[in-house]
Amino acid sequence: MDFKPFDVVVVPFPFTDKLAEKRRPALIVSGKVFNEQHDHLVLAMITTAKSRVWSSDIQLNDWMQANLAVPCKVRFKLFTLDRQLITLRLGSLSKSDKDAVNSAMKLFLATD
């Protein structure tokens, strides 16, 4: 499967071959070159958590366009995952949600 930045995908959690796993949405935040040249992708967590808020959380305003079932936010709990473990591509973020995530990445992640 071909993956692009800002695709919303479904991944197994925990990220092992354990019998008890849940499927969770995640956002691809690695760039096109990384995605094409590696067997892994860099992803950010997508969550519905309301009890614990991180200042870097980005609310997805167009969550239905990304084919998410309920309102969600992107949380910068970043991880790499073997592309073979991705079970499904749900969709992609809207332009405004991409812009919001991009702005947050510039603010919260090292760019120099």
N, C-alpha and C positions, 0 to 999 in steps of 0.2 A: 504494500500500500504506500502511496506517495503522501508524505506529510508536509504541511506548510506551517510557517509561523502563524499563530493565533487560531489554529484548528483546535476545536474542542473534541477530545477523545475520551474513551472509557478505558480505565486501567483496573487490574485486579489489586485489591488491598487485603492483607499485606502483600508486598511485592515478591512473594515466594511461591513455591508450588505446594503450599499447605492446603489441606482439605477445606478448611473454613476460610473462605475469602468473600469479600464484598466487591462489587464493581462500583467504582467512583469516577466522576468526571475530572478531567485535568486539562490544562491549557498548555499547548506547545509554545514555549518562549524561545527556543533555540532558532537560530537563523537558517536560511535556506542552504548555505554552504555546509554548515555543521550537519544538518539533517541529511544531506546528500552523501557526505563523506564518512559518516559514522553509523554504527549499528545501534546507537543509542540516541535518545532525544532528551532535551532538557525540558522539564515540565513544571508548572506551578499548580498548586492545589486549587480546586474549585470547591467551595463549601457553602452550606446553608447556615453554618454556626451563627447563633445570635448571642450566646452567653459571653463569649470571649471575643473582644474586638481588637484587631491590630490596627495601628494607625496607617499602615500601608495597604490595608484591604481596599479593593476596588469593586464597588457595587456594579454589577452588570445590568444596565438599564434595558438592554434588548435581549434578555436571556432567552426569550422564546425563539428569536431568530437563530440563535445558536443551538436550537433543539434541546434545550434544558427543560426539565419538567417543572421546576419551581424557581422562584427568584434565588439568585446565587451571587457570590462574590469571589473574586480571585484573591487568593492569599499567597504571599511570597514564601511559602514553604516549598522550596525548590528541590528537585531531585532529577537524577538521570534514570532512564529506564530503557531496557532493551526493546527495540521497536517490535520484536516478535511478541511481546507481552501485551501490546495494545490490542484490545478486543474489538473496538468499533470506533469509527470516526462519526461523531454526531453532526458536526457542522463547523461553522467559523463565526468569529465575533463580527458584529456590525462595525462599520467604520468608526462611529463615535466610541464604542467600547474599546476597539483597538487603540484609538488615540489616547483614551484614558489609561489603559494598561501601559502603553509606550511611555507616556509622561511619568507614570509612577516608576517604571523601570529606570528611567534617566535620573529620577530623584533618589531612589533607594538602593540602586545597584551601582557598583563602580563602573565608570565609563571613561576614565582617563588612563 
